[in-house]
Each structure stands twice: as structure tokens, then as C-alpha cells.
Amino acid sequence: MEWLIPALSAILALSVPIVLIGGLHNRNKGKEPKGIGWQFIRYTVLTISIPIIALLALNKALSPEVATLIGTAMGFAFGKKDEKNE
């Protein structure tokens, strides 16, 4: 069972660049590339922060300062009102 934590850590760490590369590839495909808007930023923050939080918690490295920074980033990404839909 000693191999389980490093294996899970590697999987979680590799998921972050895969999400970034996949998201940017999705935005750039097609005849006219899309811009990076609030929905893409929200998606990126959510899909990157969850593996990072899990990785830090798994390795017992989640300090209060780190939790504050992650919470701030998620609050910034999800706290903006969408003026188009109002």
C-alpha cells in the first residue's frame, strides 16, 4: 500500500496540465477561435482547484494559508455576476 499515495499524487498532478491543454485546444479548434471568457475561467478554476486540493490533502500539506488562497481564487472565479443574463 506504500505505492498508493505516490500513484494517486501522480494522477492528480497530471490531471492539471491535461485540463489546461484540453481546454485551450477546445477554444482554438474550428474556423474562428473563441476568446477566453468568464465561463472558461470558471471551468478552469474548478477543474484545476479540485485536484490541487486533493493532492495537498493527500500529502498532508494543506495549511490555512493555502486554503485561503484556493478559496480566494474560487471566490473570484465564481463570484462575478453575468451581466448578459440579467
KOLLUMLUM-278673 format. One record per residue (C-alpha): residue number from 0; x, y, z. Coordinates in nm, 3 decimals. Layout:
# residues N
(r NUM,(X,Y,Z))
...
# end
This chain:
# residues 86
(r 0,(0.000,0.000,0.000))
(r 1,(0.304,0.230,0.010))
(r 2,(0.271,0.286,-0.364))
(r 3,(-0.089,0.412,-0.343))
(r 4,(-0.024,0.770,-0.226))
(r 5,(0.251,0.841,-0.485))
(r 6,(0.036,0.687,-0.761))
(r 7,(-0.268,0.897,-0.668))
(r 8,(-0.046,1.204,-0.638))
(r 9,(0.091,1.146,-0.989))
(r 10,(-0.257,1.102,-1.135))
(r 11,(-0.384,1.419,-0.966))
(r 12,(-0.077,1.618,-1.069))
(r 13,(-0.107,1.505,-1.432))
(r 14,(-0.474,1.599,-1.447))
(r 15,(-0.396,1.971,-1.409))
(r 16,(-0.194,2.018,-1.733))
(r 17,(-0.429,1.783,-1.918))
(r 18,(-0.724,2.007,-1.826))
(r 19,(-0.537,2.321,-1.931))
(r 20,(-0.419,2.176,-2.264))
(r 21,(-0.759,2.021,-2.338))
(r 22,(-0.945,2.342,-2.256))
(r 23,(-0.719,2.559,-2.470))
(r 24,(-0.737,2.308,-2.754))
(r 25,(-1.116,2.319,-2.736))
(r 26,(-1.112,2.701,-2.752))
(r 27,(-0.879,2.709,-3.055))
(r 28,(-1.044,2.447,-3.275))
(r 29,(-1.271,2.546,-3.560))
(r 30,(-1.252,2.821,-3.818))
(r 31,(-1.272,3.108,-3.572))
(r 32,(-1.112,3.054,-3.229))
(r 33,(-1.313,3.157,-2.925))
(r 34,(-1.186,3.402,-2.666))
(r 35,(-1.123,3.314,-2.306))
(r 36,(-1.434,3.436,-2.125))
(r 37,(-1.573,3.404,-1.776))
(r 38,(-1.724,3.061,-1.836))
(r 39,(-1.387,2.924,-1.944))
(r 40,(-1.217,3.082,-1.643))
(r 41,(-1.479,2.933,-1.410))
(r 42,(-1.438,2.590,-1.569))
(r 43,(-1.059,2.610,-1.547))
(r 44,(-1.051,2.719,-1.183))
(r 45,(-1.295,2.449,-1.079))
(r 46,(-1.127,2.165,-1.269))
(r 47,(-0.780,2.264,-1.154))
(r 48,(-0.851,2.352,-0.791))
(r 49,(-1.022,2.024,-0.703))
(r 50,(-0.720,1.805,-0.795))
(r 51,(-0.482,2.052,-0.627))
(r 52,(-0.686,2.048,-0.306))
(r 53,(-0.699,1.668,-0.315))
(r 54,(-0.326,1.646,-0.381))
(r 55,(-0.242,1.876,-0.091))
(r 56,(-0.481,1.700,0.144))
(r 57,(-0.348,1.359,0.043))
(r 58,(0.008,1.464,0.122))
(r 59,(-0.095,1.642,0.444))
(r 60,(0.030,1.978,0.315))
(r 61,(-0.291,2.180,0.323))
(r 62,(-0.210,2.472,0.551))
(r 63,(-0.457,2.750,0.637))
(r 64,(-0.271,2.992,0.408))
(r 65,(-0.303,2.760,0.110))
(r 66,(-0.670,2.700,0.182))
(r 67,(-0.723,3.078,0.192))
(r 68,(-0.553,3.126,-0.145))
(r 69,(-0.756,2.850,-0.307))
(r 70,(-1.077,2.987,-0.159))
(r 71,(-0.992,3.334,-0.286))
(r 72,(-0.929,3.208,-0.639))
(r 73,(-1.254,3.013,-0.644))
(r 74,(-1.446,3.308,-0.499))
(r 75,(-1.305,3.534,-0.768))
(r 76,(-1.396,3.291,-1.045))
(r 77,(-1.747,3.216,-0.925))
(r 78,(-1.838,3.546,-0.757))
(r 79,(-1.877,3.761,-1.069))
(r 80,(-2.227,3.835,-1.189))
(r 81,(-2.301,3.767,-1.551))
(r 82,(-2.447,4.092,-1.686))
(r 83,(-2.568,3.925,-2.008))
(r 84,(-2.821,3.702,-1.835))
(r 85,(-2.977,3.970,-1.615))
# end
